[in-house]
């Protein structure tokens, strides 16, 4: 069977079959987007946590410098 004949078969497929294929394609695409968004949210959450730790460390250092006696 040639490629042209296979394409013709798909084009001539019943409407219900084309709707099922379109629905399946949409579902797979939707799942892919959900996984990508979830991964990006996880990365942002980790970055935000890292930034929070850095800010806490800097504040601790500034507090220590404020309470330390000044060297002449």
C-alpha positions as CSV (number, residue, x, y, z in Angstrom):
1,X,0.0,0.0,0.0
2,X,1.5,3.3,-1.0
3,X,1.7,6.4,1.2
4,X,-0.9,8.1,-1.0
5,X,-3.4,5.3,-0.4
6,X,-2.8,5.4,3.3
7,X,-3.4,9.1,3.4
8,X,-6.5,8.7,1.4
9,X,-7.8,6.1,3.9
10,X,-7.3,8.5,6.8
11,X,-9.0,11.3,4.9
12,X,-11.9,9.1,4.1
13,X,-12.1,7.8,7.7
14,X,-15.5,8.2,9.3
15,X,-16.2,11.4,11.3
16,X,-16.3,9.6,14.6
17,X,-12.8,8.1,14.0
18,X,-11.4,11.6,13.2
19,X,-13.1,13.0,16.3
20,X,-11.6,10.3,18.5
21,X,-8.1,10.9,17.0
22,X,-8.5,14.7,17.6
23,X,-9.7,14.1,21.1
24,X,-6.8,11.8,21.9
25,X,-4.3,14.3,20.4
26,X,-5.8,17.1,22.5
27,X,-5.6,15.0,25.7
28,X,-2.0,14.0,25.1
29,X,-1.1,17.6,24.4
30,X,-2.9,18.8,27.5
31,X,-1.1,16.2,29.7
32,X,2.3,17.3,28.2
33,X,1.5,20.9,29.0
34,X,0.5,20.0,32.6
35,X,3.7,18.1,33.1
36,X,5.8,21.0,31.8
37,X,4.0,23.6,33.9
38,X,4.3,21.4,37.0
39,X,8.1,21.1,36.4
40,X,8.5,24.8,36.0
41,X,6.5,25.5,39.2
42,X,8.7,23.1,41.1
43,X,11.8,24.9,39.8
44,X,10.5,28.3,40.8
45,X,9.6,27.0,44.2
46,X,13.1,25.6,44.7
47,X,14.6,28.9,43.5
48,X,12.4,30.9,45.9
49,X,13.4,28.6,48.8
50,X,17.1,29.1,47.9
51,X,16.6,32.9,47.8
52,X,14.9,32.8,51.2
53,X,17.9,30.9,52.7
54,X,20.3,33.5,51.2
55,X,18.3,36.4,52.6
56,X,18.1,34.8,56.1
57,X,21.9,34.2,56.0
58,X,22.6,37.9,55.0
59,X,20.2,39.2,57.7
60,X,22.0,37.1,60.3
61,X,25.3,38.4,59.2
62,X,24.1,42.1,59.3
63,X,22.7,41.6,62.8
64,X,26.0,40.1,63.9
65,X,27.9,43.1,62.4
66,X,25.6,45.5,64.2
67,X,26.1,44.0,67.6
68,X,29.9,43.4,67.2
69,X,32.0,46.1,68.9
70,X,33.6,48.5,66.4
71,X,37.3,48.0,65.9
72,X,39.4,51.2,66.0
